[in-house]
Amino acid sequence: MFTTRPELTGDFGMVAGTHWLASATGMSVLERGGNAFDAAVAAGFVLQVAEPHLNGPGGEVPILLWSEAEQKAHVVCGQGVAPAAATIERFRELGLDVVPGTGLLAATVPGAFGGWMLLLERWGTWRLADVLAPAIHYAEHGVPVLERVSATIAAVEGMFTADWPTSAATWLPGGRVPEPGSRLANPVLAATYRRIVAEAEAASGTREGQLAAARRAWYEGFVAEAIAEFSATTAWRDSSGEVHGGLLTGDDLAGWSATTEEPVSFGYRGHTVCKTGPWGQGPVFLQQLALLDGVDLDAMGYLSADYVHTVTEAAKLAFADREAWYGDADVPLADLLDPAYNAGRRALIGPRASLDLLPGSPGGREPRLPVFPGTDVPAPEGVGEPTVGADSAGRGSAGPDAGGHDSAGLERTLPDGQVRGDTCHVDVVDRWGNMVSATPSGGWLQSSPTVPALGFCLGTRAQMFWLQEGLPSSLRPGARPRTTLSPSFAFRDGRPWLAFGTPGGDQQDQWSVNFFLALVHGGLNLQEAIDAPMFHSEHFPSSFFPRGSRPGVLHVEERLDPGVVAELRRRGHEVEVQGPWSLGRLSAVARDGGFLKAAANPRGAQGYAVGR
């Protein structure tokens, strides 16, 4: 089949990701003797500068990795937690029934720095100054402005000028929106990272000592002090339409650290897929596999109407369980992946599209769905696409809505000047066999006012909490939001095989599943599977402000066979045909048949894979 570029094959190293500068940076690390973990960290920090509308230093990063030395897969959790003052009662006192999608109230502890440092310290070999050097260079001297960066800044220019002057000072150089292709620098961010390196080197002469000192500078030192002061002493208009200060304190930052944990896994047709725990949406990928394990997708034919219908209906069931059961809580994951449970759930997949949200009862437990604010019904029933520019009470919304994602997984500029953000991704495999899949996000330039002393803004991941008691994803101090960030790792025949992932919010564990199934059932190679026509459902509640859903809606790229589209509509799917190259932003690296392989997404003319 036609591919937009070749599947890369070699034996030295491969890097694939959502921006060419990050991929090239990672490869340069491999060329200079660094391993996959060093390369991923260097690339991750470059993504903060090259794609500031999709991630930033104030965001978060979950990471899946394979250590060849340990012969083991690990999860690194770089997802920060809700502040101690972030209670449901506090938000209700402010007259809020959902967490705003922008501003200071939605900030959690910025976990990306800690996550990257933990990866570097435990599995990497390079020093702090070396991995930060490329990001410092690009922040100081500037990067070429992507068309989407320019469009994002243009959409929020008025709001920056009127309400967020610290952001205007950072992102409107000379008082103007930077033109596509122009050079955009962030000298304050460069100075922040230079100071971290200087303090770390002054504190210790060893690699490990310097990394520990860098973490102290971020979570207890000058970075934490600047964040705490900004949160406590300033207030800004957010997507509720009101002006609010922040809740994040120095104690919140000092009390948090990145952690490692065992991945959750599921075996499917000779493959084993590893994901984060259900504090993120990752296991919903595994639930889809558990449902499809009893279905003959091969007999249906890849991308036939039967195939797309069945995969979509399985996704609806799995994501319904996400809504009822997932969060930073005691989640009955063993029951959710149990064969008997999934046999019963599989029987719910009928010949027509379901328009209901149907969570199951794992282990006999009764499901409880979130209730949409201002109603007495679960979020997906009758809500439809939320009205952009109004909050749940119908008040006008000022400023950008940095939560949510468009159908293409790219940030979307909306007619009323709001902007919905997105995410980044990077995958690495080195010549020793180490592998990394990382999905950094949050801290978008449009999500929160820039902290002027640091050159970056805080994240808004707390918008994924529900302001409703008794749910696994209810807002609680010290809890992780149920993030959509979902890197993936897979074994084939018991051997490390594939690191992959995509931006896209709620679509991440649909597009990634579709990609994986294209490899397993479609017989495609990495690039063919990424280039293949993509689809996803918007049936279930969005994880982002203002938390709406679109029951029965199915997005497909127009390259999907028109006869398949017609049959899907006949079966009751509300099919919305998107542009031919509009859905998904996947990248992947693999160890396959004695070679290393890589592929990246052509959509958006931004992703890139490199290797030899």
N, C-alpha and C positions, 0 to 999 in steps of 0.2 A: 504494500500500500504506500501511498504518497506520504512522505514525512518532510517537515519544514527544515530539518537539519539531520545529520547522521547521529545514530547512537555512537557515542565515543567508546573506544576500546583501547586498552593499554595494560601496562603492568607496573607503573610507577606510582600513580596517584590520580585521584579524580575529585573535583569539587563542582557542585551544582547548586544554584541558588536563584534568588529572585532579582539580583542586580549584578551586572557584569563586573563592577569594581570590587564587590565582595568576593565573587568567585575567583577573580584574578589575584586578589590579595591572598586568599587561602592557598591557591596553587603556588604562589611565590614562597609561602612558608614551607610547603612541602619540598620545593626545589632547594631550599636552604637548610634542609635536614630536620625540620620540624615534623611532628607527627600529626595525625588527624585532629587531635584535640587542640594543639597549638593553632592549627590552621582554622578550625571552627571558631575559636575565640577571636582571632584577629579579624576574620570575616564578619563575625557578629558585631564587633564594634564599628567596622566600616559601614555596615548596614544602617547604623544609627545616624550616620552623616549623609549617606547616599540616598536613603529612603526615609527622611524625617517625618513624612506624612503617614508612614506605616509603622514606625517604631522609634523609640528614643531611649535615652539613659534612664528615664523615669518609669520605664515599662517593666516587662517580665519576660522570662524565657523558661519553658520546659525543654528538657534535652533527653533524648534516648541515645545510648551509646553501647558499642561492643568493644570490650577490652580484650585484645588478642592475648596479652600476657596472662590475664586472669581467666580467660575463656569464659567470660560472663557478660551478660547484658545488665545495664543499670539505668535507672531514671535519676536525673538531677532535677530537683524542683526549685526553680528560680521564680516561683510565684509568691509574691508577698501577700500579707494578710491584712484584714480590716483593722483599723485603729481601735484602741481600747475604748474610745469615746463613741465609736460608731455602733449605736444601738438602734433598734427599731423605734424605741420611745423617742430618742433624740430626733430622728427624722420626722416623726409624727408631730413633735412639738414645733417643727419648722413648717408644718402644713403640707408635707410631702407624702405621697403614697407610692411613688417609685423613686429610686435613686437617680438623680440627674445624670445625663449622659456626658456632660461636660463640667468643667470647673473643679474646685477644690474638694467638694464634699465626696466625690466618687473616688478619691485617691486611696490606694492601698500602699503598703510598704513597697518601694521600688525594688523588685527582686532580681532584675536582669544582671546588675553588676555582681551581686553575690553568686548567682548561678554560674556566670562565666568564670568567676574567680575560683569557684570550687572545682569546676571542670579542669581548669588549668593547673591548679595545685595538685590534685590527686592523680590526674592521668597525663598532664602535659609535661613538657620539658623546657619550654622557653621562659625567659624572664618577663616580668611585667612590662618593662620599658619597650621590649622588642614587640610584644603583641599589640601594644597600644600605639606604636609608632605610626602605622598606616592611618589609623583613625585621626590621630593628632595632625598628621600632614594634611589630610583632606579637610578637616575642620578649620585649620589655619589658612590654607591656600585656596580652598573652595572645591566644589564638585560641579560638574555640568548639571544644570537644572533640568530635571525631567519635565515633560509637558504636563504631567499630572501634578507635580509639585507646584508648578506655576498656577495651574487651574485651582488647586486647593487653596493656595494663598489668596488668589484673586477672589474666591468665593467668600472668604472671611475677612477681606481687607477692611471693609467698613466696620465690622465688629471689633477687629483689632484696634483700629484707629479710635473708635468711640469708647470701647469698654475694656480692652486688654492692651494698654500701651506698652507694657513690657514685651509682649509678643510682637507688636508692631516694630519695636526697636530691633528685634532679632530677625524677623522674617520680611520686613519691608525696607531693605537697604536704600538709603537715599529717599525714603518715603514712597517708594514705588514697588509694585509687584515685580519680582524678577522674571525676566523673559525666558522662555524655553531655550535651552542651549547656552544661556549665560552662566557665569561662574558665581556660585553662592557659597560664602564662607560663614563659619560660626566661631569667631575668635574667642568668645567667652568660654564656649565648650572646650576648645583647644587648651585654654588656660587652666580649666578645671582638671582635665586629664594630665596636663603637665605638672600641676601641683601635686596630684596624687602620686605620680611617679617620683617627684622630688622628695616628698615626705616618706615614701616607702624606702627609697634608697638611703635616706638619712637615718632611717630607723634600723636598717639591717643590711648586712653584706651578703646574705644568703637569699636564694630565690624564694624559699618558703617563708622566710622572715619578711621579705618585701611584700609578698602576697597577703600575709596576715596584716601588715601595716596598712596596705591599701584598703582592705576591708574595714579596718578601724577608721580610716579617714572618711570613708563613705558612710558608715552606719553609726559612728560615734563622734567623728571629728567635724571638719569644716563643712562637708557636704550635708550631713545630718543637721548641723546647726542652722545652715541657710534654709533648708527645707522647713524645719520646725518654726523658724522665725517668720518665714513667708506665710505659712499656714495659719499662724496665730495672729498675725498683725495686718493681714490684707483680706479683702473680700471682693468678689467678682461676680458679675452676672453669669448665670449658667443656663442650661437648657430648661430649667423650670420657669424661666422668665424673671427670677428674683436674684438678689445679690446675697451671696453666702461666703463665709470664710471656710477654713479647712479644719479637719479634726486630727490630722496626722501630727504626732509629737516626736521629739527626740527619743523618748523612752520607747515608742513604737519601733523606731528604726533600730535602736540598740538591742532590743529584745528579740530581734529576728535574725535568722541565718538560713542560708540555703541548705538543703538536705539531700541525701540520696535515699533511694528506696528500691525495692524489687519491682520490676515491671509486671503488669497483669498480662496474661497471654492466653491464646486459644489456638488449637490445632485445626487446620482446615486443608483437606486434600493434599497431604504431604508437606504442608507449610505450617509454620507457627508464627503468629503475629503478636508483637509485644507493644503495649501501650502504657500510658500513665494510669494511675489509679483513678477512681471515680470522683475525686476532687476536680478533675477535668472531664471533658466529654469523651476522652479517648476510648473507654470501654464500649461506647456505642458502636464503634467499628467492629469489635468482637461480637457484640450481640447480633449485628447484621449477618456476620459469618455463621453464627450458630443457627440463625433462622434459615439461611440459604443452604446449610449443610445437608438438609433433607430434600433439596430441590435439584432437579436435573437441568442445570443451566446449559450444559453442553448440548442436550437434545433440543433446547429451545432455539439455539443459534444466537451468537453474539450480536447484540443491539437489535434483535427482533422485537416486535411488540410484546411478545410474551416475556422476553428477557427484561426489557425496560420496566414493564408493569410490575413484574415480580420483585425486582431489585428495589423499586420505588416503594412498594407496599411493605417490604421488609424494613426499609428505612423508617417509614412512618411508625411502625410498631416499636422499633428500637428507640427512636427519639421520644416516643410517648413514655417509655420507661425512664429515659433520661430526665424528663420533666418531673416524674413522680418520685424517683429514687436517688438521683445523683446529687452529690455535694460533699463538702468536707465534713463527713459524718460517718456513722456506721451503716454502710451500704451493703445490702445482701447480694454481693456480686456473684458468689458461688451459685446461689439460687437462680440469678438472672441468666447465668451461662449453662445451667443444668439442661441436659438433653431432653428430659421429660417436660420441663417447663417450656422449652422452645418448640417441642412437638405440638403442644397445645396452642402456643401462639401462632405457629406456622399455619394451623388450620383456619386462622382468621383471614388469611390471604385468599380472597375470592376472585372471581372473574372480573369484578368491577372495582373502580377506585373507591377506597374508603374516604369518607368525609368526616370521620370521627377521630378524636384522639383517644386511643385505647391502651392505657397502661395496664400491665398485668399484675398478678398477685403472687410474687415469688415467695415460696415457702408458706403460702397461705396468708401472707400479710395483705392488708387492704391498702390500695394505693390512695394517695392524696395529691391532687393537682393544685398548683397555684391558682389563685382567683385573680382575675384581671381587675386592676384598681377601678373602683367606682361601680362594679357590678357584683352579682352573686354567682357568676358562672366561671368555669375554668377559662383561662386566657384564650384558647383557640376557638371557642364556640361563638361564632357570629361577630368576631372582632374585625376580621379583615385587615387589610393593609392600614397601618396607623396613619393618621393625617399628619403629614410632615409639617412642622411649624406650630403644632399645638401639643400641650402636654396632656396628661390623662384627665385633667379636670376641664380641658377645653380652653385653657388660657393660652395666649400667644407665647411662642417660645423664641427668646432672643438668642442670637449667637448660633454657633455650629452645633449640630448633633454629631458628635464624633463616634457615637456607637452605631453598630449595625454595619452591614456590608451590602454592596449591590450584587446583582446576579452574576456578575463576571468575577467577583472576588477582588475587584479593583476598587479603590476609593471612588466615591461618586459625588460629583458636585450637583447639588439640587437647585431648582429654580429660585428658591427663596433665600439662597445664600448659605444654607446649611451644608455640611460636608460629613459624609460617613466614611470612617477610616477603615483600615485593613491591617495586614500583617505581613511579615517577611518569613523566609525560610532558607536554610542552608543545609546541605548534605556533604559529607566528606568521607573518603576512604583512602587509606595510605598504603604504601607498599608492604607494610608489615601485617596488614589485615585489619587494623583498627577502623571503626566506623562511627559516624556521628550523624544524628538527625536532630536539628534544633529549629524551633519556631518562635523567634522573638517577636514581640508586639507591644503595643501600649506606649503611653507617653508620646502620642502623636502631636505634632506641632499645633494642630487645631483642637486638641482635647482639653487644654487647660492653660492658663496664663504662664508664660515663661518666668522661671525664677531668675531674676536679673543677675544675681551673683554667680549663677552656675551655667547659664546658657541652655537650659532645657526645662521642660515642664513635667509635672507629675502625671501619672496615669489615671485612668478612670475605670479600672476593672471592677470596682465595687458596684457598678451599675448592673452586674450580673446577679447580685443578691436580690431576693424578694423581701419586701417589707411586710411579711406575713409570718406569724409565729408557727413553729412546729414543722417546717419543711426542711429537708436535708440542705437546701440552698437558701435558707433564711439568713438574713444578716445577723452575724454574731461577732463581737469583738474577738480578734485573734484567729478568725476562720479565713480559709482561702475561698475566694469566689469560685464558683463552678465555671472555670475558664473553658473557652472553646479551643484554646491552643493545643495542638494535637500532633506532635511528631510521631513517626512510625518506624518500626524496625521489624524485619521478618527473617526467619530461618527457612531454608528449603532442604528437605531430607536431613534435618538435624544440623545443618551447617549454616553459619552466618551467610546471608544472601543479600539483603536489600535494606537500605536506609532511604526513607522517602517522606514527603509531606507537601503541604500547600498552605498558603493563606486562604482566607475565605470565611472566617467566623463559623456559623452553623453549618456551612457547606463543607468544611474541612473533612469531616468524617462521612461525607457522601462522595466528594470528588476523589478522595484517597481510596475509598472502597471501590469505586468504579475503575480507577487505575489498576488496583490490585487484581480485580476480577478480569480485566482485559489481559493481564499477563497470564493468569491461571487458566481462564476459560477461552479467551480470545486468541491465545497463542501469539500475542504481539510482543515485540521487543520494547525496551524502555521508551524510546522516542515515539514509536508507533502508538503505544498506550497513552502517552501524554497528548499526542496530536489527535487521537480519536475523538469523534463527536462526544461531547460531555452533556450530562443532565443532572438535575437535582430538584428536590421537593422543597416547597416553602410551607408545608402543611402544619408545622408545629410552631410554638411560640419562639420568637426571636430571643436570643440571649442578651440583646442590647436594648437600651432605652428607645422607644417607649414600650417594648415587649409585645408587639402585635404578632399576628400570624395570618396566613392565607390558606385556609383549608382547601385541599384538593389541587392547589396550583403546582404545576410541574414545568420547570424551565428546561428547554432543550436548545442546543445549537442547531441552526437551520441546515447544517450539513447532515443531520439525521434524516434518513429516508422519509420522504413525504408520506408514503403509504403507512409507515410505522406511526407517524404523527397522527394521521387520520384515524388509525385503529385505536390509539391511546385515547383520543377524544371520544370515540364511540364507547369506550369502556368507562367514561365518566371523569377522566382526568381533564382539568382545566389547563390545557397546554399553552404556554406562552413561548413562542419561538424567538430566540435571541439571535444576535449576529453570528456569522459562521465561525468566528474565532473569539469567543467572548466569555466562556465559562471555564474556570479552573486556572491555577497557576502552579502546577505541580513541578517538582524536581525530584531526582533520584540518583543514587549511586548504588553499584552492586559489585559483588564478588561472584563471578559466574564462569565456570569451565576453565579455571586457571587464569582468567583475565579480570581486570577491573573495568567497569563500565559506568557510563553516566549519561544523563539526558536532562534537558530543561525545557521550560515552557516558552513557546513562541508568542503567546498572546500578550499583547501590550508591548512587544519589542523591548523587553527589559531583562528577562531571565536569561541565564547563560550557564553552560556547562563547559568545563575546561579540564584537560588531563592529558597524560601521555603514558 
